Amino acid sequence: MEADRRRELTALMIRFADGDRSAFQRLFDGLWPVLLAFTTRALPSRADAEDTAQQASLKVFSRSVDFDRERDALSWALTITAYEVMTVRKQRQRRREADGVELGSVQDPAPTQEEQLVADDLRAALRAVVGELPARDQAAPALSTRHLMSR
């Protein structure tokens, strides 16, 4: 995303955080495609990706008053979205574990090929997005997703 567009999103986020509800639609229109693209790449199911992007959007807007005005709004929104992706993946893993217990099967501690591919895709998506950020903003998403990117 171009630097001018990123600055515009940050300005819109500040306006929205200050109570200017007229900034909402333009802010949403700028963030939604990026968040959806990220979740689509990070999650294997289109339905999960859309639900996760929607949940992340809700959190971004509901927590707008917590936005650090010295940071990039897109970086902040992507960090929240990364947490939502991790939450969905943990929930899916827990369901698998519960299903395995109910069936009396033993879970293999090593990831399946599918799980490994999904994890690789998530790491690639994070690297691509974080790599586009200005250097000072690369730290926040990197810290929040360090355990994903280090594999």
C-alpha positions in Angstrom: 0.0 0.0 0.0 1.3 3.4 -0.9 2.6 5.7 1.9 0.1 8.4 1.2 -2.8 5.9 1.5 -1.4 4.6 4.8 -1.1 8.1 6.2 -4.7 8.8 5.1 -5.8 5.6 7.0 -4.0 6.8 10.1 -5.6 10.2 9.9 -9.0 8.6 9.5 -8.3 6.3 12.5 -7.4 9.3 14.6 -10.5 11.1 13.5 -12.7 8.1 14.2 -11.0 7.6 17.7 -11.8 11.3 18.4 -15.5 10.6 17.8 -15.8 11.7 14.1 -18.2 9.0 12.9 -18.1 10.4 9.4 -14.6 8.9 9.0 -16.0 5.4 9.5 -17.0 4.5 6.0 -13.7 5.7 4.3 -11.7 4.0 7.1 -13.6 0.7 6.7 -13.3 0.8 2.9 -9.6 1.2 3.2 -9.0 -1.5 5.8 -11.5 -4.2 4.9 -9.9 -5.4 1.6 -6.5 -5.6 3.3 -7.8 -7.5 6.4 -9.8 -9.8 4.2 -6.8 -10.6 1.9 -4.7 -11.3 5.0 -7.2 -13.7 6.6 -8.0 -15.4 3.3 -4.3 -16.2 2.8 -3.9 -17.2 6.5 -6.9 -19.5 6.8 -7.9 -22.4 4.5 -11.6 -21.8 4.7 -13.1 -18.8 2.9 -15.9 -18.7 5.4 -13.5 -18.7 8.3 -11.4 -15.9 6.6 -14.5 -13.7 6.2 -15.7 -14.3 9.7 -12.2 -13.6 11.1 -11.8 -10.4 9.1 -15.2 -9.3 10.3 -14.3 -10.1 13.9 -11.0 -8.2 13.6 -12.8 -5.2 12.0 -15.2 -5.1 15.0 -12.3 -5.1 17.4 -10.4 -2.5 15.5 -13.3 -0.1 15.5 -14.4 -0.9 19.1 -10.8 -0.3 20.3 -10.1 2.8 18.3 -9.8 4.9 21.4 -6.7 2.8 22.3 -5.0 3.5 19.0 -1.5 5.0 19.4 -1.5 8.1 17.3 2.3 7.8 16.7 1.9 4.5 14.9 0.5 3.4 11.6 -3.2 2.4 11.6 -2.7 -0.4 9.1 0.0 -2.0 11.3 -2.2 -1.8 14.3 -5.2 -3.3 12.5 -3.1 -6.1 11.1 -1.8 -6.9 14.5 -5.3 -7.3 15.8 -6.2 -9.4 12.8 -3.2 -11.7 13.3 -4.4 -12.3 16.9 -7.9 -13.2 15.5 -6.3 -15.6 13.0 -4.4 -17.3 15.8 -7.6 -17.5 17.9 -9.4 -19.3 15.1 -6.6 -21.7 14.5 -6.4 -22.5 18.2 -10.2 -23.1 18.3 -9.9 -25.4 15.3 -7.0 -27.3 17.0 -9.0 -27.7 20.2 -12.0 -29.1 18.3 -9.7 -31.7 16.7 -8.2 -32.6 20.1 -11.7 -32.9 21.6 -12.8 -35.0 18.6 -9.8 -37.2 19.1 -10.5 -37.8 22.8 -14.2 -38.6 22.0 -13.1 -41.1 19.4 -10.4 -42.5 21.6 -7.7 -41.7 19.1 -4.2 -40.6 20.0 -3.2 -37.2 18.6 0.1 -37.1 16.9 2.1 -34.2 18.4 3.7 -33.5 15.0 1.7 -31.3 12.7 0.0 -32.9 9.7 1.0 -31.9 6.2 -2.1 -29.8 6.0 -1.4 -28.1 9.3 2.2 -27.4 8.2 1.1 -25.9 4.9 -1.4 -23.7 6.7 1.2 -22.6 9.1 3.7 -21.9 6.3 1.0 -19.9 4.4 0.3 -17.9 7.6 4.0 -17.1 8.1 4.4 -16.1 4.4 1.4 -13.8 4.7 2.8 -12.2 7.8 6.2 -11.8 6.3 4.7 -10.2 3.2 2.6 -7.7 5.1 5.2 -6.9 7.7 7.8 -6.4 5.0 5.8 -3.6 3.5 5.6 -1.7 6.7 7.9 1.2 7.6 10.8 0.0 9.7 9.5 1.5 13.0 6.1 -0.2 12.5 7.6 -3.7 11.7 8.3 -4.3 15.4 4.7 -4.5 16.7 3.4 -7.2 14.3 6.7 -9.0 14.5 6.5 -9.1 18.3 2.9 -10.3 18.4 3.5 -13.0 15.9 7.1 -14.0 16.7 6.2 -17.6 17.5 4.6 -18.0 14.1 7.3 -16.4 12.1 10.2 -18.2 13.8 9.2 -21.6 12.6 
